[in-house]
Amino acid sequence: MKRQLENEAIEALRQTLGQISVVKTKEIKVESHRHHGDKTIIAHVEIYGHAHRLVCKLALNCDPLELQHTFLELRKLHAHFPGETTPVLIAPVLTEEAQTLCRDSNTGFLDLEGNARIYLDEVFIVKRSLTHHKTLPPPAETLPTSETARFAGIA
């Protein structure tokens, strides 16, 4: 399950970056860490000829405690990598509150529902998915033919 979510996260990141013509994705890889089988998704991109790195962590839900823990991990990773690096949180779904927490902590975000906010030097990526609309009620039933003809003659 987690492996499938990881693959979906990588594909969503690849698609989001691919939508911006000035961002050239060079490589997206997954690095494993010693403790708890923790993994980090690292994307190497080029923007206007300048190298940039996205350091991404996958959160399984929007629980504020889990998000705070993920933000702490991202800050540590961000400090570990030299050069232009952007921390990004990836989750299946991010609520408005979770998105606000990401903004407040200067962390980019991407969810599998189509929402994204990633700042890459001179490029700012913002995507917002439309909320799922309620299904429309079924159309009204047609009147029987004799009634339809009677009403048509009146009009």
C-alpha positions as CSV (number, residue, x, y, z in Angstrom):
1,M,0.0,0.0,0.0
2,K,2.7,2.5,1.0
3,R,4.8,1.5,-2.0
4,Q,1.8,2.2,-4.3
5,L,1.3,5.6,-2.6
6,E,4.9,6.4,-3.1
7,N,4.7,5.6,-6.8
8,E,1.6,7.7,-7.1
9,A,3.4,10.6,-5.3
10,I,6.3,10.4,-7.7
11,E,4.0,10.4,-10.7
12,A,2.0,13.3,-9.4
13,L,5.3,15.2,-8.8
14,R,6.6,14.3,-12.3
15,Q,3.3,15.5,-13.9
16,T,3.2,18.7,-11.9
17,L,6.7,19.7,-12.8
18,G,6.1,18.6,-16.4
19,Q,3.4,21.2,-16.8
20,I,5.8,24.1,-16.4
21,S,7.9,24.5,-19.6
22,V,10.9,26.2,-17.9
23,V,11.2,23.3,-15.4
24,K,13.2,20.4,-16.8
25,T,13.1,17.3,-14.7
26,K,16.5,15.6,-14.7
27,E,15.9,12.8,-12.1
28,I,13.4,11.7,-9.5
29,K,14.7,9.1,-7.0
30,V,13.8,7.6,-3.7
31,E,16.4,7.5,-0.9
32,S,16.0,5.2,2.0
33,H,17.0,6.2,5.5
34,R,18.3,3.9,8.3
35,H,15.6,4.5,10.9
36,H,12.0,3.1,10.4
37,G,12.5,2.5,6.7
38,D,11.9,6.2,6.2
39,K,12.2,7.3,2.6
40,T,12.7,10.7,0.9
41,I,11.8,11.5,-2.7
42,I,14.4,13.7,-4.3
43,A,13.8,15.5,-7.6
44,H,16.6,17.1,-9.5
45,V,15.4,19.8,-11.9
46,E,16.8,22.6,-14.0
47,I,15.2,26.0,-14.2
48,Y,16.5,28.4,-16.8
49,G,19.7,26.4,-16.8
50,H,20.2,26.5,-12.9
51,A,20.1,23.3,-10.9
52,H,17.5,22.9,-8.2
53,R,16.5,20.1,-5.8
54,L,13.1,19.2,-4.3
55,V,13.3,17.2,-1.1
56,C,9.9,15.5,-0.6
57,K,8.4,13.6,2.3
58,L,5.2,11.6,2.0
59,A,2.6,12.1,4.7
60,L,-0.2,9.4,4.9
61,N,-2.8,11.8,6.4
62,C,-3.5,15.4,7.5
63,D,-3.1,14.7,11.2
64,P,-1.5,17.9,12.7
65,L,1.0,15.9,14.8
66,E,2.1,13.9,11.8
67,L,2.4,17.0,9.7
68,Q,4.5,18.8,12.4
69,H,6.8,15.7,12.5
70,T,7.1,15.7,8.7
71,F,7.9,19.5,8.7
72,L,10.7,18.9,11.2
73,E,12.1,16.1,9.0
74,L,11.9,18.3,6.0
75,R,13.8,21.1,7.8
76,K,16.5,18.7,8.8
77,L,16.8,17.4,5.2
78,H,16.7,21.0,3.8
79,A,19.7,21.9,6.0
80,H,21.5,18.8,5.0
81,F,21.5,19.5,1.2
82,P,23.7,22.3,-0.1
83,G,22.5,24.7,-2.8
84,E,19.0,25.5,-4.0
85,T,16.6,23.1,-2.3
86,T,12.9,23.2,-1.8
87,P,11.1,21.1,0.9
88,V,7.8,19.6,-0.3
89,L,5.1,17.7,1.5
90,I,3.2,15.1,-0.5
91,A,0.0,13.6,0.7
92,P,-3.0,11.7,-0.7
93,V,-5.3,14.7,0.4
94,L,-4.5,17.9,2.1
95,T,-7.2,19.9,3.9
96,E,-7.3,23.7,3.8
97,E,-5.8,23.7,7.3
98,A,-3.0,21.4,6.2
99,Q,-2.3,23.6,3.2
100,T,-2.2,26.6,5.6
101,L,0.3,24.8,7.8
102,C,2.5,24.1,4.8
103,R,2.4,27.8,3.8
104,D,3.2,28.9,7.3
105,S,6.2,26.6,7.5
106,N,7.5,27.6,4.1
107,T,7.0,24.1,2.8
108,G,5.7,23.3,-0.7
109,F,2.9,20.9,-1.0
110,L,1.4,18.5,-3.5
111,D,-1.6,16.2,-3.0
112,L,-2.9,13.4,-5.2
113,E,-6.2,15.3,-5.6
114,G,-4.5,17.9,-7.9
115,N,-3.6,20.7,-5.4
116,A,0.0,22.0,-5.4
117,R,2.0,25.0,-4.2
118,I,5.7,24.9,-4.9
119,Y,8.1,27.8,-5.0
120,L,11.3,27.1,-7.1
121,D,13.3,30.3,-7.2
122,E,11.8,32.3,-10.0
123,V,9.0,29.8,-10.7
124,F,5.9,29.5,-8.6
125,I,3.6,26.5,-9.1
126,V,0.1,26.7,-7.9
127,K,-2.6,24.2,-8.8
128,R,-6.0,23.9,-7.2
129,S,-8.4,21.1,-7.9
130,L,-12.1,21.8,-8.2
131,T,-14.2,20.4,-5.5
132,H,-16.2,17.4,-6.5
133,H,-19.7,18.7,-7.5
134,K,-22.7,16.9,-6.3
135,T,-24.4,14.8,-8.9
136,L,-27.4,16.5,-10.5
137,P,-30.8,15.1,-9.9
138,P,-32.2,12.9,-12.6
139,P,-34.1,14.8,-15.4
140,A,-37.8,15.1,-15.0
141,E,-39.8,12.2,-16.5
142,T,-41.4,13.0,-19.8
143,L,-45.1,13.2,-20.0
144,P,-47.1,10.6,-21.8
145,T,-47.6,11.2,-25.5
146,S,-51.3,12.2,-25.3
147,E,-50.6,14.8,-22.7
148,T,-47.6,16.1,-24.5
149,A,-49.6,16.6,-27.6
150,R,-52.4,18.4,-25.8
151,F,-49.9,20.8,-24.2
152,A,-48.2,21.4,-27.5
153,G,-51.5,22.4,-29.1
154,I,-52.1,25.0,-26.3
155,A,-48.7,26.6,-26.8
